[in-house]
Structures are given as structure tokens and as C-alpha cells.
């Protein structure tokens, strides 16, 4: 199993950088349809869980399409400015996720 881990920093949707990577999947479709474990680490400024759901849905759709399996998620809400994540449980969750993969 390979692991593909990327941190998504959400402003108003998927960043242009992540979108560019996903768009290029089509060119290498046959090479990437192999079993992989994938983790989602996402930050967003809002504190409403419903605001993260579109990105989570996109992530899960992508996993389903590629045949990859979810190794876990860390969804960090209320992270707006640099340092907001400090003194929250999110760094510990990310560490535990990485340690258990």
C-alpha cells in the first residue's frame, strides 16, 4: 500500500494547486488506479461542520473513483490566521493519524 497525504487549506473550495493535481489524474488514470491509503487533513476558518462537508464529499468521491481507501481525516475548524491551530487538539489528531498509518 502506498500513502498519499496532502493537506488541504480551504478558502472558498479546493485550492487551484489541488485542482490542478486532480485534473492531471486523467492523463495517468491507469497508473493511479492501484490500492492506496489516503488521509485528509483540512483546515477552514468557519466553525460550522456543514461548511466542510462539500470538500469531504469531493474527497470521498475521488477516493471512490480511484479505488483508494480512507486512512483517516483531521478536519480542523476555526483555523483562520497563523497560529490558530496551536493549543487545539488538531496537531495531536494529525500526529496520531500519521503514527497509525
N, C-alpha and C positions, 0 to 999 in steps of 0.2 A: 504494500500500500504506500502510495505517495501522499504527501500532505501539501495542500495548497492553502496558505493562510494569508489573508490580506485584510488590513484594517480599512474600513470604510468610514470616512468622515463625511457626514451628510450635512449639506446646507439646505438645498431645496430638492434633493433627489440624489441619484447616483452621480458621482463626480465625472467630469469629462475624461479623466485618466482611466477610471474603471470602465466607463462606457467604451472607450477605445479598445481596451483589452477584450471585453466581451464581444465587440464587433469583429475582432480578428479571430475569434474562435471558429468562425465558419470556414476560414481558409485551412485550418488544421483539424477540422472536425474528426477525421478518422484517427488522428494521433492522440486526441484527448479524451475519447470515449473509452477510458480504461478506469478501473476502480481507483478512486482517490478518497481520502478523508479531507473534509474541508471545514474550516471554522470561520465564523463570522464574528468580528469584533467591530462594533459600531458605536459611534458617539453621535449625540444630537442634543441640541440646546433645549428643546421643549421637554416637559416632564410628563406629557400625556402619552401613554403607551400606544394609543391609536395612531399617533404620528409616525411611529417606527414601523408600523405594520406593512405599508407598501414596499419598503425596502426588504423586509423579512420575506414577504411574498415573492418578490423578484428573486431573491437569493434561493428560496426553496424551489421555485420554478426552474432556475438554472441548474440546480443540483439534480432535479428530476430529469431534465433534458439530457444532461451529460452522464447520468448514471453514477454520480458521486454520492457519498454518504456524509451526513452532517456529523461532525465530531463535537459540536457544541457551539454555543453562542454566548457572547457577552454584549448586552445591549445597555449602553451607558447613557441614561437620560440626564438632562440638566447640566450638560457639559458644554458651556458656551465659550468661555475665554480660557487662555492658557492657565493651567494650574487648577482648574475647576475639578478635575478628576482626582486630584490629591485629596487625601483624607476621606475617600469614599471606599466602598467595597469593591469597586470595579478593577483596580490593579490586582487585587488579591484573586478575584474571579478569573482574570486573564492569566495570571500566573498558574493557578490551579488547572485551568483548561489546558495550557501548554504542557504542564507537568504530566497530565493524564493521557496525553495523546501518544 
